[in-house]
């Protein structure tokens, strides 16, 4: 075993460029397939959390389109219609309404981390953090759980003189603390009220993003009752709330009562879009991404394993005389086969270690790596067959 390992390492060094290319290919395959299964796992996890809620409900999202002929209609009347719609949907037992508003904030004096994303603000680019403003029902619908702290109060109201309570995704626990205060570039102050458990997610209906992780998000409460300015986070008007809202109806309640409220509007056409079969919707939201990753993985697998088969056969052909000498010195064909296997195994092992360091899906990486090991072993079969069918006399006759 030790002797064959020594020979295998020498073989790797002799053809280091080829094996380096193979290492890169195996690593890419492992990460791509892992990402596919991660997406599927994430979707299934979301099913478990929200399937009961959505299967018992019809789900709608709302869009508003201006009516050109009534462009100068009374805005106060329109605001009252929106307020009536919000109030009825919020207080009626037949409906559950929540709103989600995606945005970014630039945080001052925050420790170095990898959660920020580059965002364009006018002519400049800044490092900002993803926020998700939510209404109280959002927490219940998606059954969010905290690792520590507590959720903001359902009746929270925006006050410009006080800090806005926020819930941070699990990834923030490495550099933020409970009750810590921080300020954004608009001098709005926030206070950490809690941290989500790892792996929390939700389903974006209105914008079609599908399953969205909350590990890297900052959750901010929404208040529509004390609107003071459109640029203040957590403080939005009724129109913004409704255009980002998802409405669930229970017990086949229908959307008719809400439609009756909006019929009075002369400024907007209110359209309630039904999302039939949320499970099918979620399925399609990840199908394309999984398909792309699998398509790339399949072609990389075909190319990588074809290359391995060709090179191992070539290796056997070029080293027949060396193999015959080893056999005369007491080695067996199994020892030589082990040498071939160890070459592939070492590359596979290095690729698996690199993948484990890069990906946070350890179990999925291990399972994918085991499957790839079996595939790597299968690439040695043609060489093993050739090796075991050759006679020693044939080996000796071969010229290098």
Residue, then its C-alpha position, 0 to 999 in steps of 0.5 A: x500500500x505505502x509503495x503504491x502510494x509513493x508511486x502514485x504521488x510520483x505519477x501525480x507530480x510527473x503529470x501535474x498539469x493534467x492532474x491539476x486540471x482534473x482537480x479543478x474539474x472535480x471541484x467545480x462538479x462537486x460545487x455545482x451539484x451541491x448547489x443544485x441539491x442545496x436549492x432543492x433542499x431549501x425549497x423542500x424546507x420552505x414547503x415544510x414551513x408554509x405548505x399548511x398555511x398556503x394550501x388552506x388559502x388562496x393567495x393574491x398580490x395586488x397591482x395598481x395601474x393609473x387611469x389616464x382619464x382620471x389623472x387629476x382625481x382627488x388624492x385624499x379620496x384615493x388615500x382613504x380608499x387605500x386606508x380602508x383596504x388596508x384596515x379591512x384586510x388587516x382586521x378581517x378574520x377572512x384575510x391575512x395581509x403582509x407586506x415585504x419591501x426590499x431595500x439597502x442601507x449603508x451602515x456606518x462604522x460596521x466591522x469588516x464582513x462579507x455580507x455587504x453588496x455593491x449598490x449604485x447610488x447615483x454616480x457612485x457605488x457603495x457597500x450596502x446591506x440588504x434589508x427587508x421591511x415586513x409587517x407583523x403577519x409575515x412572522x406568523x405566516x412563515x413561522x420565523x424563529x429566533x436564536x435570541x432576542x424577541x420580535x418587534x411588537x405588532x403595534x410598533x409605530x415609527x418615531x423619528x426620535x427613537x431607534x428602529x428595532x431590527x431582527x438580524x439574519x443568523x450570519x450577523x451574529x459573528x460581528x453584531x450583538x444584542x441591543x447594539x445600535x448602529x446608524x445608516x448613511x441617512x442618520x437613521x438609528x437602529x437597535x438589534x432586537x434579536x437574531x433569526x435562527x439559521x436557515x430561516x426563509x420565506x417565499x416571495x410571491x409578488x416579485x417571483x423570486x421564489x424561496x429567499x433566505x433570510x440569513x443575510x437580511x436585516x428585518x425592519x418593521x413596517x408602520x403605515x400609521x404615522x407616515x412622515x417621509x418617504x426616505x425614512x426606513x420602516x415608515x411607508x405610505x399605504x400605496x407602497x404597502x399595498x403594492x408590496x403586499x401578499x393577501x391570503x384568504x381563508x376558508x374560500x373567503x374570496x377576494x370580493x369584499x376587497x374588490x368592492x372597496x377598490x371599485x370606488x377608485x377613479x385614479x387606479x385600477x386595482x388588480x388582484x392577481x391570484x397565485x394558484x397552487x403555491x407549491x407549483x409556483x415554488x417548484x418552478x421558481x427553482x427549476x430553472x436555476x437547478x437546470x442550469x447548474x445540472x446542465x453545466x455539471x453534466x458537460x463538465x462530468x463528460x469532459x472530465x471523465x472522458x479525459x481521465x479514461x483516455x489518460x489512464x489508458x495512455x498511462x497503462x500503455x506507456x508504462x507496460x514495461x515498468x509494470x512487468x518489472x514490478x511484477x517480476x519483482x513480486x508485485x501483482x496486477x492488483x498492486x498496479x491497479x491500486x496505484x491507478x486508483x490512488x492517483x484518482x483517489x488523491x485528486x478526489x480527496x483534495x477536491x472534496x476538501x476544497x469543496x468542504x472549505x468553500x461550501x457551508x452544506x457539509x452533508x450535501x458535499x459529502x454525499x455528492x463527493x461519495x457519488x463522484x468517487x464511485x464515478x471516478x472509480x468507474x473511469x478506471x474500469x477500462x484500464x483495469x480490464x486492459x491491465x488484467x487481460x494482458x499477459x506478462x509476455x505482451x508487457x515485455x514485448x511492448x516498447x516504451 
